Structures are given as C-alpha cells and as structure tokens.
Amino acid sequence: MTALLALFSASSAVAADAPAQREHLAGVIRQLELADRLAAQAAHVTPDGPTRYHFDFQRLDTDLKAVRVGIADYLTPQRAQPRDPLRLNGDYAREGSEPPTGARNP
C-alpha cells in the first residue's frame, strides 16, 4: 500500500505534464492489476493454524476495482450525455388581427 501511495504522489507531481501523467496513471493501473492477482493468490492460501484475525480479501478486491475504475474513467472520460431537448410550443398562429406587442411590422 505504501508503494501505491508513493505512485499517487509521483503522479500528482507531474500534473502539469498531461501525457506523462497519463503514462504514470496507466502504470498505476497495471500495478493495481498485479496487486489484484497477488491478492487473489493469497486468498487461496490456508493459514497455518488458527488465527484471531483474517484479512478481508473481498474488501481489498472491491477497493482495488474502485480505484482502477476511477483512474480509467479519468483517463478516458465519457462524452457528455445529451440533455433532454426543451419542449417547443409549435403553435405560432394567433387569432385576431392585432399583432402582439413588440412584434415587427413586415
């Protein structure tokens, strides 16, 4: 975990250089994937004898995925979703011979 914090600190130090920052963040994703694989392997190892505390590998997996998704979303932002169009009245005919106030005369 200390290594991950160091990587995040290094990534923020190069915030001004976007291509370098993207490269560093892509490296962080690769290291998170490696950490995920190592944790999956460690989860299948049975402890030697009874233990008082157990490491919650499921929670670690959830957190690693959340960080990985957050970085991936930053690296490839989604397009802005189109807004719902405003509903137009569409009925421009008026009854009567008087033009409305502020209307231009042709």
C-alpha positions as CSV (number, residue, x, y, z in Angstrom):
1,M,0.0,0.0,0.0
2,T,2.9,2.4,0.7
3,A,4.1,1.8,-2.8
4,L,0.7,2.8,-4.2
5,L,0.6,6.0,-2.2
6,A,4.1,6.8,-3.5
7,L,2.9,6.3,-7.0
8,F,-0.1,8.5,-6.5
9,S,2.2,11.2,-5.0
10,A,4.5,10.9,-8.0
11,S,1.6,11.1,-10.4
12,S,0.3,14.3,-8.8
13,A,3.8,15.8,-9.1
14,V,3.6,15.7,-12.8
15,A,0.1,17.0,-13.1
16,A,1.3,19.8,-15.3
17,D,2.6,17.4,-17.9
18,A,-0.6,15.6,-19.1
19,P,1.0,12.9,-21.4
20,A,3.4,12.0,-18.6
21,Q,0.6,11.9,-16.1
22,R,-1.5,9.6,-18.3
23,E,1.5,7.3,-18.7
24,H,2.1,7.2,-14.9
25,L,-1.6,6.6,-14.2
26,A,-1.6,3.8,-16.8
27,G,1.3,2.3,-14.9
28,V,-0.7,2.6,-11.6
29,I,-3.5,0.6,-13.3
30,R,-1.1,-2.1,-14.3
31,Q,0.3,-2.3,-10.7
32,L,-3.2,-2.4,-9.3
33,E,-4.0,-5.3,-11.6
34,L,-0.8,-7.1,-10.3
35,A,-1.8,-6.4,-6.7
36,D,-5.3,-7.8,-7.5
37,R,-3.7,-11.0,-8.9
38,L,-1.4,-11.4,-5.9
39,A,-4.3,-10.8,-3.5
40,A,-6.3,-13.5,-5.3
41,Q,-3.5,-15.9,-5.0
42,A,-3.0,-15.1,-1.3
43,A,-6.8,-15.5,-0.7
44,H,-6.4,-19.2,-1.6
45,V,-3.6,-19.9,0.8
46,T,-4.8,-21.5,4.0
47,P,-3.3,-20.1,7.2
48,D,-1.0,-22.2,9.4
49,G,-3.1,-23.0,12.4
50,P,-5.9,-20.9,13.9
51,T,-5.7,-17.2,13.6
52,R,-7.5,-14.5,15.5
53,Y,-7.8,-12.1,12.6
54,H,-8.5,-12.7,9.0
55,F,-7.6,-10.5,6.1
56,D,-10.7,-9.4,4.1
57,F,-9.6,-10.1,0.6
58,Q,-13.1,-9.4,-0.8
59,R,-13.0,-5.9,0.6
60,L,-9.5,-5.4,-0.8
61,D,-10.7,-6.6,-4.2
62,T,-13.6,-4.2,-4.1
63,D,-11.3,-1.2,-3.2
64,L,-8.8,-2.1,-5.9
65,K,-11.5,-2.3,-8.5
66,A,-12.9,1.1,-7.4
67,V,-9.5,2.8,-7.6
68,R,-8.8,1.1,-11.0
69,V,-12.2,2.2,-12.4
70,G,-11.7,5.8,-11.1
71,I,-8.4,6.1,-12.8
72,A,-9.7,4.5,-16.0
73,D,-12.6,6.9,-16.0
74,Y,-10.2,9.8,-15.6
75,L,-8.0,8.6,-18.5
76,T,-11.0,8.0,-20.8
77,P,-13.7,10.4,-19.8
78,Q,-17.2,9.7,-21.2
79,R,-18.8,12.1,-23.6
80,A,-21.2,14.5,-22.1
81,Q,-24.7,13.0,-22.3
82,P,-27.1,15.0,-24.5
83,R,-29.7,16.9,-22.5
84,D,-33.4,16.4,-22.9
85,P,-34.5,19.0,-25.5
86,L,-36.8,21.7,-24.4
87,R,-40.3,21.1,-25.5
88,L,-41.4,23.7,-28.1
89,N,-44.9,25.0,-28.3
90,G,-45.0,24.7,-32.1
91,D,-48.3,26.6,-32.4
92,Y,-47.5,30.0,-33.7
93,A,-50.9,31.0,-35.2
94,R,-52.8,33.7,-33.3
95,E,-56.4,34.6,-33.6
96,G,-57.3,38.2,-34.2
97,S,-56.0,41.0,-36.4
98,E,-53.8,42.8,-33.8
99,P,-50.1,41.9,-33.8
100,P,-48.8,41.2,-30.3
101,T,-46.9,43.9,-28.5
102,G,-43.3,44.1,-29.6
103,A,-44.0,42.4,-32.9
104,R,-42.3,43.7,-36.0
105,N,-44.4,45.0,-38.9
106,P,-43.3,43.5,-42.2
